[in-house]
Amino acid sequence: MQVYDMPDARGHFGRFGGTFVAETLIEALEELRVMYEKYRFDEAFLAEYAHDLKHFVGRPSPIYHAKRWSDKVGGAQIYLKREDLNHTGAHKVNNTVGQALLAKRMGKPRVIAETGAGQHGVATATIAARMGLECVVYMGSEDVKRQAPNVFRMKLLGATVVPVESGSKTLKDALNEAMRDWVTNIENTFYIIGTVAGPHPYPMMVRDFQAVIGVEAKQQMQEMIGRQPDAVVACVGGGSNAMGIFYPYIDVPNVRLIGVEAAGHGLETGMHAAPLTANSPAGVLHGNRTYLMQDANGNIVETHSISAGLDYPGVGPEHAWLKDIKRAEYVAITDDEAMAAFHSLCRTEGIIPALESSHALAHAEKMAKTMRKDEIILVNLSGRGDKDINTVAKLANITL
Amino acid sequence: MSRIRTVFSHLKTINKKALIPYITAGDPHPKHTVNLMHAMVASGADMIELGVPFSDPMADGPVIQRASERALVHKIGLSKVLGFVAEFRQTDDKTPIILMGYANPIEAMGAEKFTKSAKAAGVDGVITVDYPPEECKEFISQLQANDMDSIFLLSPTTDAARVSLIVSQASGFLYYVSLKGVTGSANLDIEEVKARVAEIKKVTNLPVGVGFGVKDSVTAKNVASFADAVVVGSRMVQAIENSTDANLLTNVSDLIAELRIAIDA
């Protein structure tokens, strides 16, 4: 059997990935690449990482058979990988723990991060507080307004939140601004990117830190039901929770991998955040080549999703690769479909899912209906929905 | 001989240094771009660096970001930028034009179509900020095939081995980024820049230009004492930003004239 071994030494996944940055960043990325190669398989480093995941994050996260919901949907059995039960409420912390440990070993006293919905910002602020690192989080000024509770959480944790006023004032602009900070403060600063995008080694490194999700899931499914699921479903913005659960399954035959993008108001309206499903052309943004939502001039277009965490015009380069080699399938779910699944899971299982994860749930629901009762779908429930209650209330015209 | 090489060798014979102002095409309004280019040449610019607007200019500070945003309001894309160059060339066949921008607009047009159209429009060199030499071998060979220069950035953190790698791929001139940061940020340390430029000159005969932190005529004068070219970007864009339609050309011309005098002194 051919073993999946990506990316290449320079971070390429076929024609995707790579290191598309200004010369001013090359040295910092090279330093990071060398240090990550050094610690990637280092026993002491991995032991410390595993220790923190267990005692600080609360791993392993359980797998839960959503039996009532499966019965209600009618069809395949749906299992949930409960990343929502992690400390800070989402999968993001798996990665920030890993990168912060690396920052510490590299002697960098200051960490920076970009954030959209604020989950990665909170996860970074959390680990920075725990390790005594200075923390600056860049966040689009539009998102600062939309996600006030998370902004406050970051501040409580001692982080400085910098609202970004350039461009569309959202996640992609926060990433631009964090890169600008990094290039200016290279000596003392470690940039903790929150998703499987950015220049090499980030897509690989973030995937590796998130792969704990899939590694656990494989073992847990074996223990629970004696076999692997027929399909693994995860939402995709940048794509870190999806890469984390997909990666250990890539070489497992007969397990379908399905990434769910945000169709927003509908693919046909253009107001979405689904570059893979909408067949957007390849391009270069944020240090890597991938599929990108752009206009004819190669300028990045504004995206739309009800969920801030999926509101990104690109996608991690490994997803672009998995799409091309047809190892993973990509679909899109609208705002309305995601909301319906959100409410359905709340009422049937007593779990409030994040709006991001609700996209994966909505697609699992669609699939399950077409499958037999003895077939199994594993959904990565990447985060909890507490952060989304304002958005949901506003949609229902409820004042909290 | 290429226009860029012609200008550098001419300046060498008269013992002068090149002044290369940067403006973003389409800023503050597309109707001004070609006029601004001619005005800069008339008041003392040796070459022009013309920025291609991009939605996500990661290596640029707030001043040049705003220039991109102003241009994008008028939907100025790569083909319109090439249109400005062609229009400029109708009455100026000597002044080299260097395009500076990001990879994605070029990839959206297609590298082959871009290099052919750029050559036809009269472009002489291209700086693609987020194309390090390892990632753009094909693009470089297409530029070479169309007789245009591939101009690369060198930064304060670029080590000696990498300088050699970049030099082997570069032509026209090398662009030394004088500080750790984005365009238009903190003041540069002139002694440090001088030492770095001297090191670079040990491994190449290509001219070396310095930019990213040249904020005033004093800095321009100091840089010109050891570099072959002085690139002034954010300061130019600031002058444009602070002008009205009525005084735009005068303000920009005055700034170029002031820099010219400083550099020649």
Interface residues (C-beta under 8 A of the other chain):
Chain A: R10 G18 T19 F20 V21 A22 E23 T24 I26 E27 A28 S166 G167 K172 D173 N176 M179 R180 V183 T184 I186 P281 A282 G283 V284 L285 H286 G287 L292 Q294 D295 A296 N297 G298 N299 I300
Chain B: P53 F54 S55 D56 P57 M58 A59 G61 P62 Q65 E69 L72 K75 G77 L78 S79 Y102 A103 N104 P105 I106 E107 A108 M109 V129 D130 Y131 P132 E134 E135 F152 L153 L154 S155 P156 T157 T158 D159 R162 I166 V177 K180 G181 V182 S185
